Structure formats: structure tokens, C-alpha cells
């Protein structure tokens, strides 16, 4: 138990979150987890080292109360996992303002709220690890996920920027970008598609249908995520970015290659916008 940590995990009633909770408890860690419905967590997990919490992730006071309850129960928090999120599918033009706002409320602003509420405790400890579950779509987006990708890009950017602020304080932060895992992410309670379809975006519909065909056949094993995260938090110098899954790794590598090639092709234009430098006089 000497290596036991206290984990605080959002969105843990299903999928990767629930698997992570169960795996951590089985290995002797203490876990507090949030859901919109506390009863769902209690039904899914029964363990002496588990604290089920109901939290409204759009409400900073509710989040703060859940973190305080975790401190009261376990005395500290070592790892914060921002796992809650859902997909929003559709071309930008097809999505309503409400759908866009709700997507950002959970996929980005909830992450910010959780971090803000957890940081005073982590700073006091001068230790801790924040893990933000983004998505490969937040680095190499696919077709028909513009708003979801935008929110996940923001999570990735937030994580990288926070690393500069928090590393000197002894707090690690990692942006985890999974690919397709065999969870219920493609089910109606985890993904929302636009009800307004514009004929010109049939290529978006085709991409969504292709993705649905993968349901139940995704390469990623959610039971192996805990192993990856335990390696992460156990490392003295964890990465700021970690891609999970062969598909995520390959998509990221392809994106990096394409970006490098594009930068080289447009290097002269990039460098042409500086002020002209005066040549040094001959001696």
C-alpha cells in the first residue's frame, strides 16, 4: 500500500472511466469518482476505498464540494483525471448554438473548473498529477467533428500551457489522446448527432456511417488504460502528451509528417514576414 494513491476521476459511471476505477481499486488505490447520478456509481462499484460523488460539472461550486469531500474522506488527492466528455457530430453549419455551447461546457470548461478547484490542494502538497483525457481528434481531427475537435484541441493546448505553470510547483500534467476504444462511446448516451442535415454535407454522413461500422470492433482495450496511466503517474518525468492506441499513434505520426512537409514547402513565405536586416559593414 506504500505506493497507493488517491485518484479523483470525473465521468466514471461507464466506459474508460468505470474500467479505470475498477482497475485502480483492485490494485489497492483509493478512488473518488463523479457522475451526474451518484446511484449509477454505487450500483457499478462497491468497495471500501471508493467514494461515489454526484457532481454537476457545469457548476464550479458542485465540483468544489466533490473535491472537498474527497479530501475529507482520503486526506489528499494525488491524481486528477478529467475523463468526462461526449461527442458532438455534424458539420459546423448544421449544429445549433446550444449544441455547440453544451459541447464546450463539458469537454472544455468542466476540465478548467475541475483544475481550478483542485489546484489549491495540489499546490499545498507541492505534488500531484493532472491527466486530461482529450482525443486523437484534438490533434488529428476526422471529418464531421469540427466542434468536438475544437474543444479537444483546446484541452490539449490548455494542458501544454499549464505544464509551464505547474511543473515548477511539482505538479505534473499530461494530455492523453486516445484513439478508438471498445467502449459505449458510440452509443446515444455518449454521442450526439445533429438533427439538421444539409445535403451538401453527404461526405460528413458517410464518415459517420464508417465510424458506426467500427462499433464493437475498435482496437483499443479499455481494460489496459489503467496500466498506461499507472506507468504515467509512476514516472519521474511523464510526457505532456501521450497518444493511446495504435490508431491514435499512427494518426499523430501522419499528422506530424504532413505538418513538417508543409512547413518546409512554405518556409520561404514564413520567413519573408520579418523586418529586413541590414547587412553588417565591411571591416
C-alpha positions in Angstrom: 0.0 0.0 0.0 3.0 2.3 0.2 2.5 3.2 -3.5 -1.2 3.7 -3.1 -2.5 7.0 -4.4 -5.8 8.9 -4.1 -7.4 9.4 -7.5 -10.2 11.8 -8.4 -11.9 10.9 -11.7 -14.8 12.6 -13.5 -17.3 10.8 -15.7 -16.7 7.4 -14.2 -20.1 5.6 -14.5 -19.2 3.9 -17.8 -16.6 3.3 -20.4 -12.9 4.0 -19.8 -13.8 5.9 -16.5 -15.5 2.9 -14.9 -12.9 0.5 -16.1 -10.2 2.8 -14.6 -12.0 3.0 -11.3 -12.3 -0.8 -11.0 -8.7 -1.5 -12.1 -7.3 1.1 -9.6 -9.3 -0.3 -6.7 -8.2 -3.8 -7.5 -4.6 -2.6 -7.2 -5.0 -1.0 -3.8 -5.6 2.6 -4.7 -8.2 4.9 -3.2 -10.7 6.4 -5.7 -13.2 9.2 -5.7 -15.3 9.4 -8.8 -18.0 11.7 -10.1 -21.1 11.1 -12.1 -24.3 13.0 -12.8 -26.1 10.3 -10.9 -24.4 9.0 -7.8 -26.6 5.9 -7.7 -25.2 4.7 -11.0 -21.7 4.7 -9.5 -22.8 2.9 -6.3 -24.5 0.2 -8.4 -21.4 -0.3 -10.5 -18.8 -0.2 -7.8 -18.9 -1.4 -4.2 -15.6 -1.1 -2.4 -14.3 0.3 1.0 -11.8 2.5 -0.8 -14.3 4.0 -3.2 -16.2 7.3 -2.8 -19.1 7.9 -5.2 -19.8 11.5 -5.8 -22.6 13.3 -7.6 -21.3 16.4 -9.3 -22.6 18.9 -11.9 -19.6 19.6 -14.0 -21.1 22.8 -15.3 -21.2 24.2 -11.8 -17.9 25.1 -10.1 -19.4 25.1 -6.6 -20.6 21.5 -7.1 -17.2 20.5 -8.4 -15.5 22.2 -5.4 -17.8 20.3 -3.0 -16.9 17.0 -4.6 -13.2 17.7 -4.2 -13.6 18.8 -0.6 -15.5 15.6 0.1 -12.6 13.6 -1.4 -10.1 15.4 0.9 -12.3 14.8 3.9 -12.5 11.1 3.1 -9.0 10.3 2.0 -6.9 13.2 3.3 -5.4 14.2 -0.1 -5.6 14.0 -3.8 -2.7 12.6 -5.8 -4.1 12.2 -9.3 -6.9 14.2 -11.0 -8.4 12.6 -14.2 -10.6 14.7 -16.3 -12.4 11.9 -18.1 -15.9 13.2 -18.6 -16.9 14.1 -22.1 -19.1 13.2 -25.1 -19.1 13.5 -28.8 -20.9 16.1 -30.9 -21.1 15.0 -34.6 -22.1 17.2 -37.6 -20.8 19.9 -39.9 -20.4 23.2 -38.1 -23.1 24.8 -40.2 -25.6 22.1 -39.1 -25.0 22.5 -35.4 -27.2 24.7 -33.2 -25.7 27.3 -30.8 -27.0 25.3 -27.9 -25.3 22.1 -29.1 -22.0 24.0 -29.5 -22.2 25.6 -26.1 -23.1 22.4 -24.3 -20.2 20.6 -26.1 -17.7 23.2 -24.8 -19.3 23.2 -21.3 -18.5 19.6 -20.7 -15.5 18.9 -23.0 -13.5 22.0 -22.1 -15.0 24.3 -19.4 -15.6 21.4 -17.0 -11.9 20.5 -17.3 -11.0 24.1 -16.5 -13.3 24.2 -13.5 -12.0 20.9 -12.0 -8.4 22.0 -12.4 -9.1 25.4 -10.8 -10.8 23.7 -7.8 -8.1 21.1 -7.4 -5.0 23.3 -7.7 -5.1 24.9 -4.2 -4.7 21.4 -2.7 -2.1 20.2 -5.2 -0.1 23.4 -4.7 -0.2 22.9 -0.9 1.2 19.4 -1.4 3.7 20.6 -4.0 2.9 17.3 -5.7 0.2 15.8 -7.9 -0.6 14.8 -11.4 -3.4 16.1 -13.6 -4.5 13.9 -16.5 -6.7 15.4 -19.1 -8.4 12.9 -21.4 -8.5 14.6 -24.8 -8.8 12.7 -28.0 -6.8 12.0 -31.2 -9.5 14.3 -32.7 -7.8 17.0 -30.6 -4.6 16.6 -32.6 -5.6 15.0 -35.9 -9.3 15.6 -36.5 -11.6 13.5 -38.7 -14.5 14.5 -40.9 -17.7 15.7 -39.2 -16.4 16.5 -35.7 -15.4 20.2 -36.0 -16.8 21.4 -32.7 -15.8 18.2 -30.7 -12.3 18.5 -32.2 -12.2 22.2 -31.4 -13.0 21.5 -27.7 -10.4 18.7 -27.5 -7.8 20.9 -29.3 -8.4 23.4 -26.5 -7.9 20.7 -23.9 -4.6 19.8 -25.5 -3.5 23.4 -25.7 -4.6 24.0 -22.1 -2.6 21.0 -20.9 0.6 22.1 -22.7 0.3 25.7 -21.4 -0.4 24.5 -17.9 2.7 22.4 -17.9 4.8 25.6 -17.9 2.9 26.9 -15.0 2.7 23.8 -12.8 5.9 21.8 -13.4 7.9 24.3 -11.2 5.4 23.7 -8.4 6.0 19.9 -8.5 2.7 19.2 -10.3 2.7 17.2 -13.5 0.1 17.5 -16.2 -0.5 15.1 -19.1 -2.8 15.4 -22.1 -3.9 11.9 -23.0 -5.2 11.5 -26.5 -6.9 8.1 -27.0 -8.0 6.6 -30.3 -11.0 4.3 -30.7 -11.6 2.1 -27.7 -14.2 -0.6 -27.4 -16.5 1.3 -25.0 -20.0 2.7 -25.3 -18.7 6.0 -26.7 -20.6 5.4 -30.0 -23.9 4.8 -28.1 -26.6 7.5 -28.0 -25.9 8.4 -24.4 -22.3 9.3 -25.2 -22.6 10.9 -28.6 -24.9 13.5 -30.1 -25.5 14.0 -33.8 -27.1 17.0 -35.4 -30.8 16.6 -36.3 -30.4 19.2 -39.1 -28.7 17.7 -42.2 -27.7 19.8 -45.2 -27.5 17.9 -48.5 -24.1 19.3 -49.4 -22.5 17.5 -46.4 -23.2 14.0 -47.5 -19.4 13.3 -47.1 -19.9 14.0 -43.4 -22.7 11.5 -43.2 -20.6 8.9 -45.0 -17.8 9.5 -42.5 -20.2 9.0 -39.6 -21.5 5.8 -41.1 -18.0 4.5 -41.5 -17.3 5.2 -37.8 -20.5 3.5 -36.7 -19.4 0.4 -38.6 -16.4 0.2 -36.2 -18.7 -0.1 -33.1 -17.8 -3.2 -31.2 -14.6 -3.7 -33.3 -12.4 -0.9 -32.0 -8.8 -1.9 -31.5 -8.4 -0.2 -28.1 -8.9 -2.3 -25.0 -10.3 -0.1 -22.1 -9.0 -2.6 -19.5 -5.5 -1.7 -20.5 -5.9 2.1 -19.9 -5.2 1.7 -16.2 -1.8 0.1 -16.9 -0.9 3.0 -19.1 -1.9 5.7 -16.6 -0.2 3.9 -13.8 3.0 3.9 -15.8 2.4 7.6 -16.5 2.0 8.7 -12.8 4.8 6.5 -11.7 7.3 8.1 -14.0 9.5 10.9 -12.6 9.4 12.7 -15.9 6.0 11.9 -17.5 5.2 13.3 -21.0 3.0 16.2 -21.5 1.3 14.4 -24.4 0.5 10.7 -24.6 -1.3 9.0 -27.5 -3.2 5.8 -26.6 -3.9 3.1 -29.2 -2.2 2.1 -32.4 -4.7 4.2 -34.4 -4.0 7.3 -32.3 -0.3 6.9 -32.6 -0.4 6.4 -36.4 -2.7 9.3 -36.9 -0.5 11.5 -34.9 2.6 10.4 -36.7 1.0 11.0 -40.1 -0.1 14.5 -39.0 3.4 15.4 -37.8 4.9 14.2 -41.1 2.4 16.2 -43.1 2.9 19.3 -40.9 6.7 19.0 -41.3 6.4 18.7 -45.1 4.0 21.7 -45.3 6.3 23.8 -43.1 9.2 23.1 -45.4 7.2 23.9 -48.5 6.1 27.2 -47.1 9.3 28.1 -45.3 10.3 30.9 -47.6 6.9 32.6 -47.1 7.1 32.0 -43.3 10.5 33.7 -43.1 9.6 36.5 -45.5 7.5 38.5 -43.0 10.4 39.6 -40.7 11.8 43.1 -40.9 14.7 43.2 -43.4 18.0 43.1 -41.6 20.8 45.5 -42.6 24.0 43.8 -43.7 27.0 44.4 -41.5 29.5 46.9 -42.9 32.7 45.5 -44.2 35.7 45.8 -41.8 
